[in-house]
């Protein structure tokens, strides 16, 4: 007898929005956006991003649904933490200053041969797909996003790390002339550039995803263009944006928020409703676009697939 194992992110087909309806809605939104830009005398996205033709990517059926409705694009684009461009959530306009071409990613550390690769050359070496994932912020709000990109393990394999590489360290840009949040001042005193890290086991997990697009097109600047990470079982600050360097290292990286407030933002940052943030509860979350308050799930609902990564680490503060 063939027994089909139901995945944690699947829901009944009767509750899934038909793909044709979703894609038609995408096309309509994209067309309206392009017309609005043209009418304002501004270049359309296709004029400034050579990867436009790669999207929409084919939906990976293993990640076809996240258990609740996809969050409307306007919320994801316009409600974001991207501290390089300011402290508020409304940084979309300021983030348009982000220059996404040329864009190079340096790969170094414990690898056979360090190299630097342009984003468009990297895209030629991978197969893009779409995955619908939940996103849970440490601030207790959440959304569901149709990300496009490729498995993080594909980037690791391309890098050819040595056996003594235990962690992957990610670094974003540091350009105060471009990014107002990095300029000298109250917030400019932060230890830029933004840094985050993972264990090699986490980086090689099937769920770990390199994002280059969302909502059927290249990922928006306010969302971390042109390349970022998404780790659906971790709090959002672990999913670093606008990456310029990937280093394979022996020692555990210390992320920017851990440098600033280690008592609140640690290395692991796995979603856990039972462990409160020092200043608020993590037991529930507000779903953007609906105002609904729902219970938070351990590992953001992906525990069946990632819990084994942390066996034997009971002494670690895994959820801070």
N, C-alpha and C positions, 0 to 999 in steps of 0.2 A: 504493500500500500504506500502511495506517495503522500507524505504529510507535508503540507506547506506551512512553513514557519512564518508567522506574521511579524513583520518588522515593527519596531517601536514607533516609527514615524508614519506608518500607513494608517489610513482610515478607509471606510467602505467606499467603493467606487461611486455609490449614489450621492456621496457628499462632496465629490471632487468636481470643481469647475471644469467643464469640457475644454479640452486643449484649444479647439478651434475658436471658442469664444474668447479665451484668454489671449491668444495670439492676435485675433482681430482687434481686441482692445489695445494691445501693445502698438499695433500698426497705426491705429487712429491717434493715439497719444503722440507717437513719434512724428506723425505727419503734421499734427497741429503745432507741436513744438518747433518743427522746422519752418513751418509757415510763419509762425510768430517771429522767429529770429530773422527770417528773410525780410519780413515787413519792417522790422526795426533797423534794417541795414546792417545786421550782424551776420557773420558766417555761420552756416549750419555746421552741426557736429562733424559731418562727413568731411568738411573742408579742413578741419583741424586735427582729426584723429584718423590716421591711416588704417587702424584696425577695425573701423566701422563695419566693413564688409564681412567680418568674421561672426557677426551676431545677427539674429539670435542663435545661440549654440543649441545643439540637440539636447533635449531633456533626458537625463539619466533616470530610467524608470525605478531604480532602487531608491531614489531620493525625490520621488514625484510629489510628495506632500509632507507637510510638517505637523499635521494634526489640527491645524486651524487655518483660517483664511489668510491668504497673502496680504500683507500690509500695503496699502496704496502707496505708489511710488513717491507721491508728494511728501509723505511723512519721513520716509527714509532719506530723501535728498535734503529736506529742510529741517530735520531735527537730528542733529548729530553732535557728538563730541569730536572735535578736531582742533585741539588746543593750539596747534601751530597757527591757526587763523582766528583765535579768540576764545574767550571763556564761556560764551553763551552757546546755546544749541543752534541759534540762527546764524550760522557762519557760511551759508551757501553762497551768498553774493561775494563775500570776502575771499572764499576759497577759489573763486574763478580766476584769481591771480596766480594760481598754481600752474606752472609751465610743465606740461607733460611730454613735450618732445623738444629736443632729444631727451631720452631717459635711459640711463644705464644702471645696471645692477652689478655690483662687484661681488664675487664669490671667493672667499679666502679662508685662511685658517688651516685646519687639519684636513686638507684635500690633496689629491695627487698633483694637481696643477691649478693654482689660482687663475681666475679669468674674470673678465668683465664682458657683459653682454647687453646689447640694447634690447629694450622691451619688445620691439617688433621682430627681432631675430629670435628671441626666446619664444615668442608665440608660434614661430614656424617649427619649433622643435617639440611642441606638445599638441595634444588633441583637446580642444575645448569642449566642455559639456556644461549643462545647467543642472544645478542642484537647489532644491527648495529646502532651506534650513531655518530653524528658529534662531533668534538672536536675543540674548538676555544681558542687559547692562547691569553692572554692579549697583547702579542707582535705582534699581527695581522697576525699570520699564522694559518692555520687550516688543518685538516685532517678528514678522516672518518675511523672508526675502528670497526671491529667485536669483541666486548668484550664478554667474558664469565664470568658468576658469578651469583649473586642472588640479589633480591631487598633489598635495605638497610633496608626497614621496617621489613624484616624477622629477621635481626640482632637486631633491636630495640625490637621486640616482644620477642625474646629470652632473652634479657636483663631484661625485665619486669621493666621498669622505673616507678618511683613514679609520682603522678600527679603534683608535684611541679617541676619536671624536665622540663625546658624550652628550653634547648639547648643540642646539642651533641658536645662534644669536642674530636677531634682526635689527636693522637700524634704518631710520628714516632720514630724510634730508635735513640739513641745517642751513637755512638761507634767510637771514633776517630781512634782507632787502625785499624779498618776495613775500615772506610770511610775517604778517603783522604781530602774531602772537609770540614770535621769537625775537622781537625787537626789545632793546633794553627797557626796563620798567618793572612794574610790580610782577607781571607774569613772565617777563623776559628773563627773570632770574632763575627760571627752572633749568635743570641740567640737560639742556638740549645737546644732541639730538635724542628723539624718542627711541628707546631701546626696549625690546622684549625678547624673551627666550623660551625654548621648549626643550624637553629631553628628546633624544633621537627616537625613542619609542613613540612619543607623542607625535613627532613630525612624520613618522612613517605610518601612522594610523590611517585607515581608509577614510575616516571622516574629516581629517585635516585638509584644508582646501586653500589653494592660491586663487584669489579673486582678481579677475581682470575685467569683468563685466557684471551688469545687473539689469534686470527688467528688459532683457533682450537687446542690450546695446553696451558699448564700453562703459565701465563704471564711472559714475559722476565724480567730479573733482571733490565735492564735499563729502563723498563716501570713501575717499582714499585712492583716487586715480594715481597712476595707471595700474598699480599692482599692490595688493594688500593680502592679508591672511584672514581666514575665518575659521574659528574653532568653536563649533556649536555647543560644546559641552562646558565651555569656560566663559567667565564673565568677559564682556566685550573689550575691556582695556587690553586683553592679551592679543587681540586681533589687530596687529599693528598695520598702519596705513602707509601708503606712498613709500615703499621700501627701496632703498638705494644700496644696501649691503646685506649679504647673508654670510655669516661666519660660522664655521664648524669648530667648536672649542672644547677643551677638556674641563674647564671650570664652569659652574653654574652662572649664567648671566644674571645681573641685577637690573631689572627693568626700571624705567624712569619713575613710575609711581612707587615702586618699592624703595627706591633711593629717597624719595620725598617723605613717604609715610609707610614705613615697613609694618607698623602695627595694624594698618588697614588694607594694604595692597601687597600681598606676598607673591612668591614665584608661581605657585600652583594655580590659584584662582579658579578652582572647579566650582561650578554652581551647586550650592547646597542650602536648601531652605532652613535647615536645622541650625545653621551657624550664622548668627546675625553679624552684619557689619557693626563696628563699634558705635556707629551713630544712627543706625536704623535696622529694622527687621528685614530679612531676606525671605520670609515665609510666603510672600505673595508678590505679584508684579502687576503693573498696569499695562494693558495691551494698547499700543499706540493706534489711534484712529477709531477706537471703540469706546474708550473710557472704562472698559471692563477690568475688574480686578480679579485675577485668577490665582490659584495656588501655584507656587513655584515647585518644579519637579527636581529631584536629585539629578545632577549632571545635565540639567535642562531637558530631561526626558531621554537622554541618550546613554543612560547608565548601563543598560544591558550590553552595550558595545564597547564601553571605555573603562568600566570599573576595574577590569583586570589589569589595567596599566598601573594601578596604584596598590596592588597587593604587596604587603610587606612594608608599606610606608606609613603605617598607622601612627608613628611618632611624629610625622611631618604635619605642619599646619596646611593641609591640602586645600582648605576652603577659604583662605584669607586673601 
